[in-house]
Amino acid sequence: MLAESDEVMLVEGNVYFPRESVRFEYLKESPTKTTCTWKGEARYYSVVAGGEENRDAAWYYPDPKPAAEQIRGYVSFWKGVKVRD
């Protein structure tokens, strides 16, 4: 399990977890960055578990634009990472 929280946020169909609920021992900083017009610049983590790496499978916005301020300090997952409630 990479993260567990009752305080998640749903934004554009993506579940965002508070940083304190994320198990960072399975994440490795990635050099990848992308830009969203309304959220700002996203930075990525690769998920490393079971001897395998899922590149850029998690992302966060370290300095989101004002319209997305609510996701500051939150991390989201994709690329095959399953989110269950």
Backbone as ProteinMPNN parsed JSONL, in Angstrom:
{"seq_chain_A": "MLAESDEVMLVEGNVYFPRESVRFEYLKESPTKTTCTWKGEARYYSVVAGGEENRDAAWYYPDPKPAAEQIRGYVSFWKGVKVRD", "coords_chain_A": {"N_chain_A": [[0.846, -1.173, 0.0], [0.628, 2.146, -0.93], [-0.401, 4.563, -0.027], [-2.725, 5.789, 2.415], [-5.697, 7.188, 3.49], [-8.356, 9.086, 4.993], [-8.76, 11.573, 4.2], [-8.733, 12.36, 1.487], [-8.669, 14.061, -1.733], [-10.643, 14.676, -4.605], [-9.857, 15.519, -7.795], [-10.434, 16.441, -11.013], [-11.018, 13.753, -11.625], [-8.904, 12.421, -10.457], [-7.476, 10.987, -7.558], [-6.221, 12.577, -4.782], [-3.809, 12.322, -2.262], [-3.027, 13.267, 1.104], [0.279, 14.387, 1.874], [1.37, 13.371, 4.264], [0.222, 10.903, 4.469], [1.37, 9.276, 2.648], [3.589, 6.694, 1.679], [6.683, 7.266, 1.463], [8.979, 5.759, 1.244], [8.727, 4.095, -0.874], [8.85, 5.684, -3.068], [10.622, 7.512, -5.574], [12.327, 10.409, -6.424], [11.71, 11.994, -9.531], [13.03, 13.363, -12.579], [11.114, 14.4, -14.227], [8.817, 16.876, -15.32], [5.727, 18.525, -15.733], [3.306, 20.815, -17.126], [0.29, 22.231, -16.118], [-2.389, 24.181, -17.224], [-4.118, 25.399, -15.352], [-3.396, 24.413, -12.848], [-0.624, 24.524, -12.545], [2.929, 23.806, -12.334], [3.729, 20.42, -12.358], [5.455, 17.941, -10.516], [7.192, 14.809, -10.45], [7.199, 11.426, -9.1], [8.769, 8.256, -9.194], [7.517, 4.993, -8.695], [8.874, 2.537, -6.699], [9.013, -0.77, -6.119], [9.078, -4.163, -5.054], [11.345, -4.779, -6.543], [10.924, -3.582, -8.973], [10.392, -0.723, -11.132], [8.076, 1.831, -11.571], [7.894, 4.257, -13.631], [7.422, 7.711, -13.073], [4.893, 7.513, -11.813], [3.545, 8.811, -9.842], [2.481, 12.067, -8.83], [2.802, 15.569, -7.944], [2.035, 18.958, -6.951], [4.202, 21.31, -6.22], [4.077, 24.072, -5.926], [1.32, 25.187, -6.432], [-0.924, 26.94, -8.688], [-3.121, 29.708, -7.783], [-5.846, 28.861, -8.2], [-5.706, 26.168, -7.738], [-4.837, 25.772, -5.197], [-5.783, 24.163, -3.119], [-4.725, 21.611, -3.49], [-2.128, 21.687, -2.698], [0.533, 20.111, -1.093], [-0.422, 17.57, -1.501], [-0.498, 14.3, -3.044], [-0.811, 12.434, -6.042], [-1.677, 9.444, -7.92], [-1.044, 7.331, -10.801], [-0.752, 5.461, -13.872], [-1.256, 2.654, -13.666], [-1.291, 2.304, -10.916], [-3.391, 1.309, -8.423], [-6.264, 2.729, -6.96], [-8.227, 2.378, -4.195], [-11.322, 2.443, -2.389]], "CA_chain_A": [[0.0, 0.0, 0.0], [1.436, 3.359, -1.063], [-1.005, 5.662, 0.733], [-4.033, 5.494, 2.993], [-6.206, 8.367, 4.192], [-9.764, 9.465, 4.879], [-8.749, 12.996, 3.843], [-8.343, 12.502, 0.084], [-9.402, 15.021, -2.567], [-10.861, 14.248, -5.979], [-9.705, 16.64, -8.725], [-10.414, 15.976, -12.404], [-11.032, 12.303, -11.65], [-7.723, 11.882, -9.785], [-7.52, 11.013, -6.099], [-5.02, 13.172, -4.191], [-3.593, 11.934, -0.872], [-2.148, 14.159, 1.863], [1.671, 13.898, 1.913], [1.666, 12.601, 5.475], [-0.352, 9.556, 4.35], [2.087, 8.586, 1.569], [4.778, 5.94, 2.098], [7.735, 7.753, 0.575], [10.053, 4.781, 1.071], [8.497, 3.448, -2.169], [8.88, 6.693, -4.127], [11.921, 8.067, -5.928], [12.179, 11.651, -7.197], [11.907, 11.894, -10.974], [13.31, 14.67, -13.181], [9.992, 14.787, -15.079], [7.941, 17.987, -14.936], [4.731, 18.902, -16.731], [2.595, 22.028, -16.736], [-1.158, 22.309, -16.3], [-2.725, 25.604, -17.35], [-4.76, 25.986, -14.169], [-2.794, 23.938, -11.595], [0.783, 24.903, -12.479], [3.934, 22.802, -12.676], [3.713, 19.162, -11.601], [6.686, 17.163, -10.421], [6.841, 13.389, -10.414], [7.94, 10.375, -8.41], [8.625, 6.893, -9.695], [7.21, 4.035, -7.635], [9.833, 1.44, -6.702], [8.547, -1.823, -5.205], [9.248, -5.522, -5.567], [12.435, -4.811, -7.512], [10.516, -2.953, -10.232], [10.161, 0.722, -11.093], [6.997, 2.372, -12.396], [8.363, 5.639, -13.791], [6.489, 8.851, -13.065], [3.564, 7.001, -11.465], [2.936, 9.695, -8.845], [2.822, 13.466, -9.07], [2.353, 16.574, -6.974], [2.229, 20.351, -7.348], [4.87, 21.945, -5.086], [3.674, 25.477, -5.826], [0.183, 25.285, -7.355], [-1.533, 28.244, -8.954], [-4.185, 29.998, -6.811], [-7.068, 28.076, -8.43], [-5.475, 24.784, -7.305], [-4.157, 25.824, -3.897], [-6.263, 23.092, -2.239], [-3.948, 20.374, -3.638], [-0.765, 21.853, -2.164], [0.798, 19.112, -0.063], [-1.101, 16.315, -1.841], [0.153, 13.47, -4.063], [-1.744, 11.578, -6.765], [-1.054, 8.291, -8.576], [-1.609, 6.833, -12.049], [0.085, 4.452, -14.533], [-1.483, 1.322, -13.142], [-1.423, 2.276, -9.456], [-4.827, 1.205, -8.131], [-6.788, 3.456, -5.809], [-9.459, 1.735, -3.726], [-11.911, 3.059, -1.189]], "C_chain_A": [[0.896, 1.242, 0.0], [0.904, 4.524, -0.248], [-2.354, 5.214, 1.27], [-4.483, 6.712, 3.79], [-7.713, 8.494, 4.005], [-9.896, 10.91, 4.414], [-8.299, 13.212, 2.401], [-9.181, 13.578, -0.599], [-9.521, 14.447, -3.969], [-10.828, 15.481, -6.868], [-9.548, 16.069, -10.126], [-10.322, 14.449, -12.497], [-9.832, 11.638, -10.994], [-7.858, 12.034, -8.279], [-6.175, 11.527, -5.592], [-4.971, 12.83, -2.707], [-2.729, 12.975, -0.161], [-0.746, 13.545, 1.961], [1.939, 13.004, 3.119], [1.094, 11.185, 5.43], [0.388, 8.693, 3.325], [3.346, 7.908, 2.119], [5.923, 6.242, 1.126], [8.909, 6.789, 0.425], [9.902, 4.027, -0.253], [8.549, 4.427, -3.342], [10.292, 7.23, -4.315], [11.677, 9.309, -6.779], [12.49, 11.395, -8.666], [12.249, 13.283, -11.513], [12.142, 15.205, -14.02], [9.184, 15.925, -14.47], [6.95, 18.203, -16.074], [4.015, 20.146, -16.227], [1.122, 21.912, -17.086], [-1.525, 23.787, -16.313], [-3.355, 26.189, -16.102], [-4.168, 25.525, -12.836], [-1.334, 24.349, -11.442], [1.7, 23.754, -12.856], [3.852, 21.598, -11.744], [5.104, 18.552, -11.622], [6.295, 15.728, -10.118], [7.754, 12.557, -9.522], [7.755, 9.095, -9.208], [8.35, 6.0, -8.497], [8.177, 2.862, -7.783], [9.389, 0.423, -5.652], [8.758, -3.184, -5.853], [10.325, -5.635, -6.621], [12.094, -4.198, -8.855], [10.261, -1.468, -10.035], [9.055, 1.109, -12.069], [7.275, 3.873, -12.507], [7.209, 6.638, -13.817], [5.056, 8.441, -12.723], [2.86, 7.818, -10.389], [3.349, 11.122, -9.158], [2.243, 14.363, -7.987], [2.646, 17.962, -7.535], [2.87, 21.083, -6.175], [4.449, 23.393, -4.863], [2.499, 25.72, -6.773], [-0.287, 26.721, -7.556], [-2.691, 28.459, -7.975], [-5.45, 29.153, -6.984], [-6.942, 26.639, -7.927], [-4.799, 24.707, -5.936], [-4.559, 24.666, -2.978], [-5.47, 21.799, -2.381], [-2.485, 20.536, -3.222], [-0.578, 20.822, -1.044], [0.108, 17.777, -0.297], [-0.371, 15.615, -2.985], [-0.916, 12.602, -4.722], [-0.972, 10.498, -7.521], [-1.776, 7.959, -9.879], [-0.7, 5.747, -12.591], [-0.033, 3.084, -13.874], [-1.546, 1.214, -11.631], [-2.913, 2.306, -9.143], [-5.182, 1.968, -6.867], [-8.114, 2.808, -5.446], [-9.998, 2.481, -2.522], [-12.472, 2.018, -0.257]], "O_chain_A": [[1.802, 1.369, 0.824], [1.674, 5.385, 0.179], [-3.036, 4.379, 0.674], [-3.757, 7.208, 4.651], [-8.269, 8.065, 2.994], [-11.006, 11.416, 4.251], [-7.556, 14.154, 2.124], [-10.249, 13.958, -0.118], [-8.594, 13.803, -4.461], [-11.656, 16.381, -6.726], [-8.624, 15.297, -10.386], [-9.62, 13.922, -13.359], [-9.748, 10.41, -10.974], [-8.297, 13.072, -7.784], [-5.124, 10.982, -5.929], [-5.948, 13.016, -1.982], [-1.795, 13.511, -0.759], [-0.604, 12.332, 2.113], [2.647, 12.002, 3.014], [1.447, 10.352, 6.265], [0.068, 7.517, 3.155], [4.073, 8.488, 2.927], [6.1, 5.565, 0.113], [9.756, 6.991, -0.446], [10.85, 3.387, -0.707], [8.317, 4.035, -4.485], [11.053, 7.383, -3.36], [10.91, 9.267, -7.741], [13.424, 10.664, -8.995], [11.799, 14.283, -10.954], [12.185, 16.349, -14.473], [8.905, 15.94, -13.271], [7.305, 18.076, -17.246], [4.105, 20.492, -15.049], [0.757, 21.545, -18.203], [-1.022, 24.559, -15.496], [-3.15, 27.368, -15.813], [-4.4, 26.157, -11.805], [-0.855, 24.507, -10.319], [1.314, 22.848, -13.595], [3.899, 21.73, -10.521], [5.827, 18.637, -12.615], [5.212, 15.461, -9.599], [8.895, 12.92, -9.233], [6.71, 8.878, -9.821], [8.886, 6.223, -7.412], [8.287, 2.267, -8.855], [9.387, 0.71, -4.455], [8.627, -3.328, -7.069], [10.241, -6.489, -7.503], [12.892, -4.281, -9.789], [9.957, -1.011, -8.934], [9.099, 0.754, -13.247], [6.942, 4.652, -11.614], [6.187, 6.441, -14.475], [4.108, 8.979, -13.295], [1.705, 7.548, -10.059], [4.435, 11.361, -9.688], [1.344, 13.985, -7.235], [3.418, 18.109, -8.483], [2.174, 21.446, -5.226], [4.466, 23.881, -3.733], [2.656, 26.381, -7.8], [-0.076, 27.591, -6.712], [-3.191, 27.495, -7.396], [-6.064, 28.769, -5.989], [-7.95, 25.965, -7.714], [-4.249, 23.667, -5.573], [-3.76, 24.234, -2.146], [-5.524, 20.956, -1.486], [-1.692, 19.609, -3.381], [-1.427, 20.684, -0.163], [0.054, 16.94, 0.604], [0.294, 16.262, -3.795], [-1.815, 12.096, -4.052], [0.234, 10.62, -7.736], [-2.957, 8.263, -10.045], [0.063, 5.159, -11.825], [0.971, 2.442, -13.566], [-1.829, 0.137, -11.106], [-3.618, 3.229, -9.553], [-4.501, 1.872, -5.846], [-9.014, 2.701, -6.279], [-9.25, 3.07, -1.742], [-13.005, 2.358, 0.799]]}, "name": "protein", "num_of_chains": 1, "seq": "MLAESDEVMLVEGNVYFPRESVRFEYLKESPTKTTCTWKGEARYYSVVAGGEENRDAAWYYPDPKPAAEQIRGYVSFWKGVKVRD"}
